[in-house]
Amino acid sequence: MSNRQIVKLTDRYVANTYARFPIALVRGKGARVWDADGKEYLDFVAGLAVISLGHSHPAVVRAIGRQAKKLIHVSNLYHIGPQAELARELCRHSFADRVFFCNSGAEANEAAIKLVRRYGGEWLGGKYEILSTYNSFHGRTLATLTATGQEKVRAGYDPLPPGFRQVAYNDLAAMEAAIDEKTAAILVEPIQGEGGVVVPEDGYLKGLRELCDRKGILLVFDEVQVGMGRTGKLFAYEHFGVEPDIMTLAKAIGGGLPLGAMLANEKVAKSFVPGAHATTFGGNPLACSVGLAVLQTLLKDRVLSNCVKMGRLLLDGLESIRRRFPFVRQVRGKGLIVGMELEQEGKRIVDECLKDGLLINCTAGKVLRFLPPLTVGKKEIDKGLSILEKVLARQ
């Protein structure tokens, strides 16, 4: 089928929840994808930070084929070897002692919210409230959209469940003032993604850790977008000299397959007992086999060092472009999650880049977001910068 045919079929039968671009991507290799009409694009969206190793990475393809021939799915009523192995490796390389597997970032955050409430009921005298931040994004289930600090995500779903409040990001004083006798936890993204690629000020996350310790409450990091190597370290919290009590992962962990995870230290994790939470598909053999291949590749194949090097190249290149165009306000990011903030709406620029063969997206209205695969090379970074510069010059 052609782009036009697939678009027509989508418009007729698929729920209208996305403002989709008028192309259908049918094939990918590394940092490049092709649409149904055969046009090639440089992919700096990477499935919204999912395809961290690039499209059709050999380790992912091998893991899928090998496991699919043996066992695709069994219930969590039984022990699952790849699940246990992936949990072990995640704990070995993080602060955590236990892992709960699910299917998405929203599910991982939902699990974190439930664990906070269980722990609060058992060990914090019934505290249940979670403080999050403005412009955050934590998912689209009813609980996670309530935790999300964006009105556009929450609009139309009243009455929202109680137990969530938002305060300003990067403001320790505001967070401390918001804590009351009901507060059980603080939930933050170490770097805000959907909120515009906002990197915290020095000392902010460490200050949150100290605040939680002093108040006797939990600290939860949502690393759904920035975890699994996106910032140049396996987990974003490693940049800031602080560890959470709970962390959520998804997107890149499954190499393109639906996989999410909630990690917790033993003190908190013990509040989850048989029957407290569950999932049918979470942690199935196929997804976990791929997740294990992704993690091993990140750790062994110099992917993280490439992320740091290419991230610096991308940041420097975008900064050079910024100096040429007065309507570009700021460039910011860490590793290969990078934002370019504009004085104007970014949609037109995204559309023009697509026409010229570069896939990027715009978040928070005016922030162009760049999320290339962590395996991206210098020639691809240079080409992406060249396309962007030409598009900006036409504005």
C-alpha beads as a LAMMPS data file, in Angstrom:
LAMMPS data file: protein, C-alpha beads

395 atoms
394 bonds

1 atom types
1 bond types

-500.0 500.0 xlo xhi
-500.0 500.0 ylo yhi
-500.0 500.0 zlo zhi

Masses

1 110.0

Atoms # bond

1 1 1 0.000 0.000 0.000
2 1 1 1.030 3.616 -0.561
3 1 1 1.172 6.414 1.996
4 1 1 -2.157 7.694 0.736
5 1 1 -3.846 4.302 1.032
6 1 1 -2.567 3.669 4.556
7 1 1 -3.551 7.182 5.680
8 1 1 -7.046 6.664 4.260
9 1 1 -7.402 3.314 6.019
10 1 1 -6.188 4.810 9.309
11 1 1 -8.614 7.728 9.046
12 1 1 -11.488 5.315 8.494
13 1 1 -10.828 2.705 11.188
14 1 1 -8.290 3.862 13.829
15 1 1 -9.353 5.926 16.847
16 1 1 -8.564 9.576 16.200
17 1 1 -6.213 10.153 19.167
18 1 1 -3.122 11.317 17.244
19 1 1 -2.557 14.247 14.888
20 1 1 -0.461 12.075 12.589
21 1 1 1.946 13.183 9.890
22 1 1 0.731 12.199 6.375
23 1 1 3.237 9.379 5.885
24 1 1 3.363 5.703 6.840
25 1 1 6.758 4.355 7.887
26 1 1 7.281 0.778 6.734
27 1 1 11.003 0.025 7.094
28 1 1 13.964 1.114 9.206
29 1 1 17.693 0.538 9.504
30 1 1 19.843 2.260 12.087
31 1 1 18.951 5.956 12.170
32 1 1 17.035 5.856 8.884
33 1 1 13.461 4.955 7.966
34 1 1 11.489 4.695 4.730
35 1 1 7.838 5.449 4.083
36 1 1 5.383 3.444 2.002
37 1 1 6.234 5.494 -1.107
38 1 1 9.938 4.730 -0.738
39 1 1 11.119 8.110 0.593
40 1 1 14.027 7.980 3.049
41 1 1 14.178 9.974 6.304
42 1 1 16.777 10.571 8.987
43 1 1 14.980 9.555 12.189
44 1 1 15.709 11.878 15.111
45 1 1 12.499 10.819 16.895
46 1 1 13.406 7.141 17.299
47 1 1 9.898 6.132 18.268
48 1 1 9.892 8.871 20.944
49 1 1 13.118 7.624 22.584
50 1 1 12.177 3.950 22.171
51 1 1 14.539 2.797 19.402
52 1 1 17.721 3.596 21.308
53 1 1 19.871 1.070 19.434
54 1 1 18.510 2.093 16.045
55 1 1 16.012 0.310 13.843
56 1 1 16.504 -3.433 13.334
57 1 1 19.585 -3.643 15.521
58 1 1 21.099 -7.151 15.126
59 1 1 21.031 -7.861 18.887
60 1 1 17.313 -7.056 19.067
61 1 1 16.477 -9.019 15.919
62 1 1 18.424 -12.051 17.161
63 1 1 16.779 -11.930 20.597
64 1 1 13.293 -11.782 19.081
65 1 1 13.927 -14.681 16.720
66 1 1 15.674 -16.864 19.284
67 1 1 13.028 -16.426 21.977
68 1 1 10.040 -16.567 19.615
69 1 1 11.114 -20.051 18.565
70 1 1 11.111 -21.215 22.202
71 1 1 8.357 -19.457 24.147
72 1 1 6.530 -16.184 23.510
73 1 1 4.229 -15.965 26.511
74 1 1 3.300 -17.689 29.748
75 1 1 1.466 -16.369 32.762
76 1 1 3.192 -14.805 35.760
77 1 1 1.660 -17.691 37.691
78 1 1 4.934 -19.396 36.758
79 1 1 8.589 -18.403 36.997
80 1 1 9.997 -16.868 33.797
81 1 1 13.722 -17.199 33.143
82 1 1 14.323 -14.086 30.972
83 1 1 12.287 -12.008 33.424
84 1 1 14.406 -13.123 36.360
85 1 1 17.639 -12.483 34.439
86 1 1 16.606 -8.997 33.348
87 1 1 15.503 -8.114 36.875
88 1 1 18.870 -9.279 38.220
89 1 1 20.807 -7.151 35.743
90 1 1 18.687 -4.053 36.346
91 1 1 19.237 -4.377 40.080
92 1 1 22.976 -5.040 39.637
93 1 1 23.369 -1.791 37.726
94 1 1 21.064 0.450 39.771
95 1 1 20.073 1.343 43.322
96 1 1 17.193 -1.133 43.268
97 1 1 16.564 -4.493 44.908
98 1 1 13.291 -5.474 43.214
99 1 1 11.640 -5.008 39.809
100 1 1 7.994 -5.132 38.746
101 1 1 7.564 -5.561 34.982
102 1 1 4.670 -4.178 32.973
103 1 1 4.004 -2.986 29.417
104 1 1 4.453 0.800 29.254
105 1 1 5.607 3.940 31.016
106 1 1 2.114 4.774 32.193
107 1 1 1.782 1.283 33.696
108 1 1 5.163 1.633 35.386
109 1 1 4.109 4.932 36.934
110 1 1 0.744 3.455 37.894
111 1 1 2.619 0.702 39.721
112 1 1 4.797 3.299 41.449
113 1 1 1.718 5.229 42.574
114 1 1 0.140 2.068 43.959
115 1 1 3.352 1.109 45.752
116 1 1 3.585 4.584 47.318
117 1 1 0.039 4.239 48.618
118 1 1 0.606 0.730 49.956
119 1 1 3.798 1.847 51.681
120 1 1 2.149 5.003 52.984
121 1 1 -0.706 3.015 54.450
122 1 1 1.575 0.501 56.122
123 1 1 4.568 2.603 57.224
124 1 1 3.683 6.297 57.018
125 1 1 0.533 6.402 59.089
126 1 1 -1.853 6.417 56.141
127 1 1 -0.175 9.131 54.073
128 1 1 -1.142 8.875 50.403
129 1 1 -0.594 12.150 48.562
130 1 1 1.986 12.487 45.788
131 1 1 3.546 15.814 44.826
132 1 1 4.650 16.203 41.205
133 1 1 5.639 19.231 39.129
134 1 1 4.153 21.589 36.583
135 1 1 4.857 20.656 32.948
136 1 1 5.623 17.063 33.946
137 1 1 4.329 14.071 32.017
138 1 1 3.711 10.708 33.683
139 1 1 1.192 8.930 31.451
140 1 1 -2.414 8.804 30.316
141 1 1 -4.127 6.422 32.712
142 1 1 -6.517 8.224 35.033
143 1 1 -4.028 8.278 37.902
144 1 1 -0.948 9.131 35.847
145 1 1 -2.623 11.934 33.927
146 1 1 -3.706 13.359 37.279
147 1 1 -0.082 13.289 38.399
148 1 1 0.885 14.981 35.125
149 1 1 1.342 18.737 35.425
150 1 1 -0.204 19.661 32.069
151 1 1 -3.822 20.794 31.851
152 1 1 -4.115 19.780 28.197
153 1 1 -3.523 16.141 29.201
154 1 1 -6.061 16.282 32.031
155 1 1 -8.815 18.232 30.252
156 1 1 -12.127 16.424 29.904
157 1 1 -11.530 13.705 32.503
158 1 1 -13.058 15.197 35.623
159 1 1 -13.572 14.170 38.328
160 1 1 -9.905 13.296 38.704
161 1 1 -8.804 11.015 41.556
162 1 1 -7.648 12.814 44.693
163 1 1 -4.172 12.622 46.141
164 1 1 -2.073 14.582 43.634
165 1 1 -0.773 18.155 43.603
166 1 1 1.748 19.980 41.443
167 1 1 4.390 22.572 42.282
168 1 1 7.043 24.347 40.229
169 1 1 9.956 22.333 38.869
170 1 1 13.420 23.447 39.996
171 1 1 11.964 25.122 43.116
172 1 1 12.989 23.392 46.352
173 1 1 11.321 26.003 48.550
174 1 1 7.996 25.519 46.780
175 1 1 8.240 21.756 47.146
176 1 1 9.016 21.958 50.849
177 1 1 6.143 24.379 51.413
178 1 1 3.746 22.003 49.641
179 1 1 4.483 19.009 51.880
180 1 1 1.809 18.453 54.512
181 1 1 0.512 15.716 56.793
182 1 1 -0.926 13.752 53.830
183 1 1 2.214 13.746 51.642
184 1 1 3.758 10.330 51.036
185 1 1 6.085 10.962 48.078
186 1 1 7.563 13.339 45.536
187 1 1 7.427 12.228 41.879
188 1 1 9.724 13.968 39.378
189 1 1 11.450 13.440 36.057
190 1 1 15.222 13.907 36.425
191 1 1 14.948 15.759 33.106
192 1 1 11.531 16.853 31.900
193 1 1 10.925 15.485 28.414
194 1 1 7.407 16.377 27.287
195 1 1 7.698 19.571 29.329
196 1 1 10.327 20.928 26.956
197 1 1 13.617 19.113 27.705
198 1 1 14.127 20.929 31.007
199 1 1 17.379 20.029 32.787
200 1 1 17.292 20.629 36.559
201 1 1 19.469 23.216 38.202
202 1 1 22.515 22.042 40.128
203 1 1 21.492 20.713 43.509
204 1 1 17.770 20.394 42.789
205 1 1 17.508 16.602 42.752
206 1 1 19.952 16.257 45.633
207 1 1 17.866 18.789 47.521
208 1 1 14.735 16.725 46.890
209 1 1 16.501 13.645 48.281
210 1 1 17.516 15.537 51.421
211 1 1 14.006 16.937 51.766
212 1 1 12.414 13.493 51.473
213 1 1 14.839 12.062 54.033
214 1 1 14.136 14.883 56.454
215 1 1 10.360 14.581 56.057
216 1 1 10.370 10.763 56.048
217 1 1 8.708 10.438 52.635
218 1 1 9.604 8.682 49.374
219 1 1 11.380 10.001 46.283
220 1 1 10.222 8.624 42.920
221 1 1 12.062 9.249 39.651
222 1 1 10.203 8.867 36.373
223 1 1 12.957 7.819 33.942
224 1 1 10.607 6.511 31.269
225 1 1 12.071 8.872 28.666
226 1 1 15.553 9.562 30.024
227 1 1 16.505 6.149 31.400
228 1 1 18.307 3.285 29.638
229 1 1 21.197 5.333 28.278
230 1 1 19.436 8.343 26.773
231 1 1 21.526 10.852 28.765
232 1 1 24.877 9.066 28.320
233 1 1 24.612 7.124 31.561
234 1 1 22.460 4.046 32.059
235 1 1 20.131 6.025 34.328
236 1 1 19.775 9.795 34.434
237 1 1 19.923 9.956 38.236
238 1 1 23.585 8.911 38.031
239 1 1 24.468 12.406 36.779
240 1 1 23.183 14.058 39.929
241 1 1 24.696 12.092 42.799
242 1 1 21.367 10.974 44.216
243 1 1 19.323 7.766 44.345
244 1 1 15.516 7.489 44.467
245 1 1 13.428 4.999 46.437
246 1 1 11.445 4.080 43.321
247 1 1 12.240 4.502 39.622
248 1 1 10.151 3.857 36.526
249 1 1 11.398 2.785 33.101
250 1 1 9.847 1.967 29.721
251 1 1 10.389 3.191 26.146
252 1 1 13.992 2.124 25.366
253 1 1 14.066 -0.851 27.744
254 1 1 12.154 -3.083 25.316
255 1 1 14.041 -2.220 22.136
256 1 1 10.704 -1.501 20.438
257 1 1 8.612 -4.159 22.179
258 1 1 6.116 -3.066 24.858
259 1 1 7.989 -3.302 28.158
260 1 1 7.997 -1.178 31.293
261 1 1 9.508 -1.618 34.718
262 1 1 9.165 -0.196 38.194
263 1 1 12.282 -0.567 40.348
264 1 1 12.379 -0.087 44.118
265 1 1 14.643 -0.607 47.086
266 1 1 13.834 -3.453 49.462
267 1 1 12.433 -1.208 52.190
268 1 1 9.677 0.027 49.902
269 1 1 9.265 -3.014 47.644
270 1 1 8.231 -5.230 50.546
271 1 1 4.833 -3.528 50.524
272 1 1 4.044 -5.385 47.304
273 1 1 2.932 -8.908 48.229
274 1 1 1.070 -11.550 46.185
275 1 1 -2.229 -10.065 45.059
276 1 1 -1.229 -6.445 45.702
277 1 1 -0.581 -5.765 42.019
278 1 1 -0.438 -7.829 38.838
279 1 1 -0.315 -7.862 35.045
280 1 1 -1.047 -10.453 32.376
281 1 1 1.538 -9.504 29.758
282 1 1 4.143 -7.695 31.844
283 1 1 7.513 -9.413 31.963
284 1 1 6.669 -12.047 29.355
285 1 1 9.556 -14.126 27.956
286 1 1 9.752 -12.386 24.576
287 1 1 9.817 -8.798 25.853
288 1 1 12.274 -9.613 28.647
289 1 1 14.625 -11.507 26.325
290 1 1 14.780 -8.417 24.138
291 1 1 15.136 -6.156 27.180
292 1 1 18.099 -8.216 28.341
293 1 1 19.722 -7.931 24.888
294 1 1 19.184 -4.155 24.932
295 1 1 20.734 -3.783 28.387
296 1 1 23.725 -5.956 27.527
297 1 1 24.326 -4.020 24.308
298 1 1 24.176 -0.683 26.136
299 1 1 26.748 -1.879 28.636
300 1 1 29.145 -3.686 26.315
301 1 1 29.132 -2.053 22.879
302 1 1 30.296 1.501 23.710
303 1 1 26.785 2.790 23.101
304 1 1 26.873 5.057 26.151
305 1 1 30.189 6.624 25.193
306 1 1 28.855 7.174 21.668
307 1 1 25.786 8.850 23.168
308 1 1 27.996 11.275 25.095
309 1 1 30.176 12.042 22.063
310 1 1 27.323 12.441 19.582
311 1 1 25.279 14.362 22.128
312 1 1 28.067 16.902 22.487
313 1 1 28.322 17.146 18.691
314 1 1 24.580 17.712 18.409
315 1 1 24.488 20.292 21.215
316 1 1 27.447 22.207 19.800
317 1 1 25.958 22.151 16.314
318 1 1 22.576 23.379 17.519
319 1 1 24.258 26.083 19.585
320 1 1 26.105 27.248 16.494
321 1 1 22.804 27.381 14.615
322 1 1 21.191 29.288 17.503
323 1 1 23.689 32.110 17.142
324 1 1 22.619 32.589 13.512
325 1 1 18.885 32.830 14.093
326 1 1 17.471 35.397 16.548
327 1 1 14.196 33.478 16.945
328 1 1 16.039 30.566 18.570
329 1 1 16.114 31.235 22.308
330 1 1 18.056 28.372 23.868
331 1 1 19.567 24.933 23.308
332 1 1 19.632 22.487 26.218
333 1 1 19.827 18.809 27.014
334 1 1 22.037 15.959 28.126
335 1 1 23.350 13.116 26.016
336 1 1 20.923 12.549 23.149
337 1 1 17.826 14.192 24.559
338 1 1 18.175 17.731 23.289
339 1 1 15.755 20.636 22.975
340 1 1 15.908 23.850 20.938
341 1 1 13.529 26.468 22.318
342 1 1 12.082 28.954 19.826
343 1 1 10.364 32.317 20.064
344 1 1 7.634 30.930 17.793
345 1 1 5.560 27.790 17.486
346 1 1 7.604 24.865 16.232
347 1 1 5.050 22.862 14.230
348 1 1 5.813 24.534 10.913
349 1 1 9.526 23.827 11.288
350 1 1 8.831 20.166 12.129
351 1 1 6.640 19.897 9.017
352 1 1 9.308 21.479 6.818
353 1 1 11.999 19.189 8.215
354 1 1 9.837 16.183 7.381
355 1 1 9.523 17.385 3.769
356 1 1 13.322 17.657 3.618
357 1 1 13.855 14.168 5.075
358 1 1 14.458 14.821 8.801
359 1 1 12.096 13.531 11.490
360 1 1 11.995 15.603 14.691
361 1 1 9.105 16.645 16.888
362 1 1 7.970 19.629 18.895
363 1 1 7.012 19.574 22.547
364 1 1 5.675 22.272 24.876
365 1 1 4.638 24.190 21.770
366 1 1 7.947 25.888 21.056
367 1 1 10.673 23.329 21.806
368 1 1 12.093 21.271 18.952
369 1 1 13.078 17.908 20.437
370 1 1 15.868 15.711 19.103
371 1 1 15.951 12.035 20.135
372 1 1 18.174 10.182 17.665
373 1 1 19.201 6.577 18.312
374 1 1 22.117 6.307 20.722
375 1 1 24.027 4.555 17.922
376 1 1 23.788 7.566 15.592
377 1 1 27.001 8.562 13.805
378 1 1 28.753 11.842 13.010
379 1 1 27.672 11.884 9.361
380 1 1 24.046 11.526 10.421
381 1 1 24.343 14.276 13.047
382 1 1 25.945 16.551 10.467
383 1 1 23.228 15.785 7.918
384 1 1 20.467 16.430 10.445
385 1 1 22.010 19.767 11.415
386 1 1 22.362 20.722 7.758
387 1 1 18.685 19.998 7.035
388 1 1 17.556 21.909 10.123
389 1 1 19.702 24.926 9.264
390 1 1 18.279 25.094 5.737
391 1 1 14.736 24.878 7.092
392 1 1 15.368 27.618 9.650
393 1 1 16.865 29.829 6.964
394 1 1 13.532 29.682 5.078
395 1 1 11.491 30.915 8.041

Bonds

1 1 1 2
2 1 2 3
3 1 3 4
4 1 4 5
5 1 5 6
6 1 6 7
7 1 7 8
8 1 8 9
9 1 9 10
10 1 10 11
11 1 11 12
12 1 12 13
13 1 13 14
14 1 14 15
15 1 15 16
16 1 16 17
17 1 17 18
18 1 18 19
19 1 19 20
20 1 20 21
21 1 21 22
22 1 22 23
23 1 23 24
24 1 24 25
25 1 25 26
26 1 26 27
27 1 27 28
28 1 28 29
29 1 29 30
30 1 30 31
31 1 31 32
32 1 32 33
33 1 33 34
34 1 34 35
35 1 35 36
36 1 36 37
37 1 37 38
38 1 38 39
39 1 39 40
40 1 40 41
41 1 41 42
42 1 42 43
43 1 43 44
44 1 44 45
45 1 45 46
46 1 46 47
47 1 47 48
48 1 48 49
49 1 49 50
50 1 50 51
51 1 51 52
52 1 52 53
53 1 53 54
54 1 54 55
55 1 55 56
56 1 56 57
57 1 57 58
58 1 58 59
59 1 59 60
60 1 60 61
61 1 61 62
62 1 62 63
63 1 63 64
64 1 64 65
65 1 65 66
66 1 66 67
67 1 67 68
68 1 68 69
69 1 69 70
70 1 70 71
71 1 71 72
72 1 72 73
73 1 73 74
74 1 74 75
75 1 75 76
76 1 76 77
77 1 77 78
78 1 78 79
79 1 79 80
80 1 80 81
81 1 81 82
82 1 82 83
83 1 83 84
84 1 84 85
85 1 85 86
86 1 86 87
87 1 87 88
88 1 88 89
89 1 89 90
90 1 90 91
91 1 91 92
92 1 92 93
93 1 93 94
94 1 94 95
95 1 95 96
96 1 96 97
97 1 97 98
98 1 98 99
99 1 99 100
100 1 100 101
101 1 101 102
102 1 102 103
103 1 103 104
104 1 104 105
105 1 105 106
106 1 106 107
107 1 107 108
108 1 108 109
109 1 109 110
110 1 110 111
111 1 111 112
112 1 112 113
113 1 113 114
114 1 114 115
115 1 115 116
116 1 116 117
117 1 117 118
118 1 118 119
119 1 119 120
120 1 120 121
121 1 121 122
122 1 122 123
123 1 123 124
124 1 124 125
125 1 125 126
126 1 126 127
127 1 127 128
128 1 128 129
129 1 129 130
130 1 130 131
131 1 131 132
132 1 132 133
133 1 133 134
134 1 134 135
135 1 135 136
136 1 136 137
137 1 137 138
138 1 138 139
139 1 139 140
140 1 140 141
141 1 141 142
142 1 142 143
143 1 143 144
144 1 144 145
145 1 145 146
146 1 146 147
147 1 147 148
148 1 148 149
149 1 149 150
150 1 150 151
151 1 151 152
152 1 152 153
153 1 153 154
154 1 154 155
155 1 155 156
156 1 156 157
157 1 157 158
158 1 158 159
159 1 159 160
160 1 160 161
161 1 161 162
162 1 162 163
163 1 163 164
164 1 164 165
165 1 165 166
166 1 166 167
167 1 167 168
168 1 168 169
169 1 169 170
170 1 170 171
171 1 171 172
172 1 172 173
173 1 173 174
174 1 174 175
175 1 175 176
176 1 176 177
177 1 177 178
178 1 178 179
179 1 179 180
180 1 180 181
181 1 181 182
182 1 182 183
183 1 183 184
184 1 184 185
185 1 185 186
186 1 186 187
187 1 187 188
188 1 188 189
189 1 189 190
190 1 190 191
191 1 191 192
192 1 192 193
193 1 193 194
194 1 194 195
195 1 195 196
196 1 196 197
197 1 197 198
198 1 198 199
199 1 199 200
200 1 200 201
201 1 201 202
202 1 202 203
203 1 203 204
204 1 204 205
205 1 205 206
206 1 206 207
207 1 207 208
208 1 208 209
209 1 209 210
210 1 210 211
211 1 211 212
212 1 212 213
213 1 213 214
214 1 214 215
215 1 215 216
216 1 216 217
217 1 217 218
218 1 218 219
219 1 219 220
220 1 220 221
221 1 221 222
222 1 222 223
223 1 223 224
224 1 224 225
225 1 225 226
226 1 226 227
227 1 227 228
228 1 228 229
229 1 229 230
230 1 230 231
231 1 231 232
232 1 232 233
233 1 233 234
234 1 234 235
235 1 235 236
236 1 236 237
237 1 237 238
238 1 238 239
239 1 239 240
240 1 240 241
241 1 241 242
242 1 242 243
243 1 243 244
244 1 244 245
245 1 245 246
246 1 246 247
247 1 247 248
248 1 248 249
249 1 249 250
250 1 250 251
251 1 251 252
252 1 252 253
253 1 253 254
254 1 254 255
255 1 255 256
256 1 256 257
257 1 257 258
258 1 258 259
259 1 259 260
260 1 260 261
261 1 261 262
262 1 262 263
263 1 263 264
264 1 264 265
265 1 265 266
266 1 266 267
267 1 267 268
268 1 268 269
269 1 269 270
270 1 270 271
271 1 271 272
272 1 272 273
273 1 273 274
274 1 274 275
275 1 275 276
276 1 276 277
277 1 277 278
278 1 278 279
279 1 279 280
280 1 280 281
281 1 281 282
282 1 282 283
283 1 283 284
284 1 284 285
285 1 285 286
286 1 286 287
287 1 287 288
288 1 288 289
289 1 289 290
290 1 290 291
291 1 291 292
292 1 292 293
293 1 293 294
294 1 294 295
295 1 295 296
296 1 296 297
297 1 297 298
298 1 298 299
299 1 299 300
300 1 300 301
301 1 301 302
302 1 302 303
303 1 303 304
304 1 304 305
305 1 305 306
306 1 306 307
307 1 307 308
308 1 308 309
309 1 309 310
310 1 310 311
311 1 311 312
312 1 312 313
313 1 313 314
314 1 314 315
315 1 315 316
316 1 316 317
317 1 317 318
318 1 318 319
319 1 319 320
320 1 320 321
321 1 321 322
322 1 322 323
323 1 323 324
324 1 324 325
325 1 325 326
326 1 326 327
327 1 327 328
328 1 328 329
329 1 329 330
330 1 330 331
331 1 331 332
332 1 332 333
333 1 333 334
334 1 334 335
335 1 335 336
336 1 336 337
337 1 337 338
338 1 338 339
339 1 339 340
340 1 340 341
341 1 341 342
342 1 342 343
343 1 343 344
344 1 344 345
345 1 345 346
346 1 346 347
347 1 347 348
348 1 348 349
349 1 349 350
350 1 350 351
351 1 351 352
352 1 352 353
353 1 353 354
354 1 354 355
355 1 355 356
356 1 356 357
357 1 357 358
358 1 358 359
359 1 359 360
360 1 360 361
361 1 361 362
362 1 362 363
363 1 363 364
364 1 364 365
365 1 365 366
366 1 366 367
367 1 367 368
368 1 368 369
369 1 369 370
370 1 370 371
371 1 371 372
372 1 372 373
373 1 373 374
374 1 374 375
375 1 375 376
376 1 376 377
377 1 377 378
378 1 378 379
379 1 379 380
380 1 380 381
381 1 381 382
382 1 382 383
383 1 383 384
384 1 384 385
385 1 385 386
386 1 386 387
387 1 387 388
388 1 388 389
389 1 389 390
390 1 390 391
391 1 391 392
392 1 392 393
393 1 393 394
394 1 394 395
